[in-house]
Amino acid sequence: MARQTFQHVRTDRHGVSSRRTFLRQVAVGASGAAAFGWRDALSLQAEQLRQRGMACIVLFMRGAPSQFETFDPKPGAPTGGPTQAIPTAVNGIRIAEGWEPVAAQMNDIALIRSLTNNKEGNHDRAVYQLHTGYVQSGTVVHPTLGSIAAAELGSENFDLPHFVNIGHRSGSIGSGFLGMSVSPFQLVDPNEVPRNIELPPEIGAERFRRRHQLLQGLEDDFAAAGGQHRVAEHRALYRKAEQMVLSPRLKAFDLNQEPDSMRDRYGRTEFGQGCLLARRLVEQGVTFVEVESPGWDTHLDNFNKVKALAADVGNGFATLIADLKDRGMLDKTLVVWMGEFGRTPRINANSGRDHHPLSFNAALAGGGIRGGQVIGSTNAEGSDVAERPVSVPDLFCTFCQALQIDPRKENISPLGRPLTLTDGGQAVSELF
Amino acid sequence: MSRNPALPCPSLPSCGMLLLALLAAGVTLTARSSQAEPPAGKAVMLTDDDWRQASRQPITSAEIDALVNQELQARRLEPAPLTTDEQFLRRASLDLTGQLPPPATIRAFVASEDPAKRAQLVDQLLDSDDHARHWARFWRDVVSVRITNRRSMGLTRSFEEWLFEQFRDEQSWGDITRRIVTAQGELRFTLNTPTAENGQLFFLVAHDSDEAEERAAETSRVFLGIQIQCAQCHDHPSEPWNRIQFHEMAAYFSRIKYEQLFDDKKLAGVQLVVTPDREHQMVSLEDPDSFTLTHPRFLDGQAPGVNLDDQHRRESLADLIVDPENHWFAAAYVNRITAELLGQPFYPHVDDLGPRKEVVFPALLTRMTGSFRGTNYDMKALFRAILNSQTYQRQIRPGDPAGQPAYFAAAVTKRLRPDTQWDSLVHVLGKIEHGARFHTGSGRRFNLSFLEGRFRTEFDFDPSLDEVEVQGTIPQTLLMMNNLKLHQRVAIGHTTLLKQVLKDFAEDGPAVEHLYLLALARQPTDQERARCSDYLAAAPTREEAFEDLLWALVNSTEFQTRR
């Protein structure tokens, strides 16, 4: 049985593997895993390949989504614009129209309406802050949440990247001082299998390994002459890439393996398919996936633009939660919807809203988060937090608690400075 | 990234605490009393007098070495040995032209007994078109990796072509900067033929929102090395910049606006449109509905007057930027070029200078800056002085800890620019594909239908980042390992390099040597020869073994590193 399975793995279009790799993977798995077919073994391992089993999917609304047109509508207020509020599955919680699929999942979702980000209204700096939990500084490059989660939760033996970023187009927020092993693997289009992951024809796994050994041996002289740090980084990269190329899990990246009905359910957009890919990757043991939705910087024509974005993102977000729940994965998968800040109560001359870091919102589900509740509130105009402000460090402590990571754990920066995972803060205890 | 350009936003309280370099600020703010020469052996803040008193005579290579050695002694640092001819040839070729020397050139250079051969090589490389191309690409990237206007991305190539002509024609850095800051008119998409026409406009059409602020911020960062949005505004209330100064800088750009350009309703390019009466508005921090009109004023307090039209505003800005009395302009260039060539900037970052920042090797910085000012920003003279110095010609060495400055005592390894890496691949493997590498017309800098464009995109990195911030990635590695087109060029086919090499060299030893010269521009070491020979002996066929060796050479760390 095992041998047959092995043959199957070898011939698979996207998952060339070898007996040795396969056996090693099995050995990592639970006792008795060898008794299962490889498919079972792989799915069994997904949780074990993440310490404590926790995973996280962040849906990032790049450009800063308007809180008024998402989960903190102010119908009737002069600042509310034409946006109406709709009821949700939870009595008393109302969100903006256009988010009906999300409204239907409200029992699993907790909203935070009182986020405030230290007044950082510049996109790049706020994106940095909402990814790392720290204010950007010139002296140290902080790791992004995905890299922290990868470092804390990912198993060393895992053969895919721990952290995959889907749809990210510009700029980069990476692993900072945590280094290459937990940096994000970036995929622009979820519909395409990542490029260059297949071995070239006539290069079998054995020859591929021989080449690698030759390469490793030939690097010694340059390393000894003064290139040691570069060679070490290069070797780690090649080791990681080699593992990935030979991994049977690669098929997680291939959305064609999903039934059409499932693909339709998520929506045939880059974001929708990105959410589906995120679920597939987490299912295979990836610790952290970020799916980016661009276009939220609505200085112009805010209301129409958000309407279009909401139709796409709302469906993907809601389907993801429902699908994770159906598969019994939601309890161990934290899903976060957020952007880098909010938008002004004032509607500008172009029917747009400008940058507003004083108050904005986020939505959380899964990972032990108690859904069906709202944390904090803004004042009647939506210009400022009225109750229970939640700072960015508070938010990051909350992520850590959901992922069962100690937010006070210290990493040592390259300059020898101890840095806690979060910049102080307290988890929002009401959420758990 | 720790130092993305912080984009100023009118509704942004945090911007309020930032900003602006007064040219005069250093005098009053610095802690150190003025003296003839900054002290050796430690990092200091420079005073205005330090900048003013430095000689403006052209600096010589010997002077660079003397100033470096003085510091090394004060710091008790032992300099590394000088490079071999092979090492020097590869380094100088990559640094000056982004191209690897061919095997015949390497052999001839090593064999030559002319004591002036290194200096001659430097002159020859400096005068080549490849030199102009390499540095045009470098500055193209300095500007274009930060571009936020997707529609202008396809115009990157025009900017490169324009810069290429400027460098080729030996225009000074001052004149180039002036033309960029005062550019006007339109910039059109071209199909596959590069054109330099009005390519200088690229800089000003790189942003399409918060335009005046972005232009002010980038002008200041790129040409003056001054980050007018202080990266740590909350932590450094004592910084000399203030909010109004930033907006006064933005006011220089208040009368130009980015617009798309159409031919028969078809997007044909982008243009700058002048709106004659517009003034810059600084939005109030307390009330987003109210604002203050601001008028142009340079960092040093000089103002061109309130009612100047756009053209005179920006000309007056260019005058102030390139004025030899403005040492930041020269210092920013010197700091950046020193980091590229000698492996380390004087300031902690290449584009973050200012009166409150500490510098290392202060006497060398002020002297090189003085020379650059005194020679009317002659770039080649500066390159020549650096390349012919012993300081440039030192080896890398083992044992230097990662991420620690080398203080010019040894050479520093550096990742090659993406263009250089691609050209190195072509140098080794021959032409890889036919096609255009640039994308014209919309949202990308390179044409992703071609491997060349994907390669450049994948390996791209911001030249303003610190070396330690640039990391390799898995997708880069996968491309080098597995890409089908590269694989076909490595494999022994009808037309590949390897087929010819194995035909030309019947013996394995010389064939290995040739591949090393081609890929790494050096002879293999004895240990490497032995390893190759073992591998050849064990492999199923000679062909397969050489394919694997070639694969290993182009996949090696050294291949993508300047050493």
Interface residues (C-beta under 8 A of the other chain):
Chain A: N118 K119 E120 G121 N122 H123 D124 R125 Y128 V135 Q136 S137 G138 T139 V140 V141 P161 G171 S172 I173 G174 S175 G179 M180 S183 F185 Q186 P194 R195 N196 I197 E198 L199 P200 E202 I203 R207 R210 R211 L214 L215 G217 L218 E219 D220 D221 F222 A223 A224 A225 G226 G227 Q228 H229 R230 V231 E233 H234 R235 L237 Y238 K240 A241 E242 M244 V245 D297 H299 T344 R346 D354 H355 H356 P357 P414
Chain B: M1 S2 R3 N4 P5 A6 L7 P8 C9 P10 S11 L12 P13 S14 C15 S209 Q229 A231 Q232 H234 D235 P288 D289 P348 H349 D352 Q395 I396 R397 P398 G399 D400 A402 G403 A410 T413 R415 R454 V468 E469 Q471 G472 T473 I474 P475 Q476 T477 L478 L479 M481 N482 N483 L484 H487 A491 T525 Q527 E528 R531 C532 Y535 A539 E544 D548 L549 W551 A552 L553 N555 S556 T557 E558 T561 R563
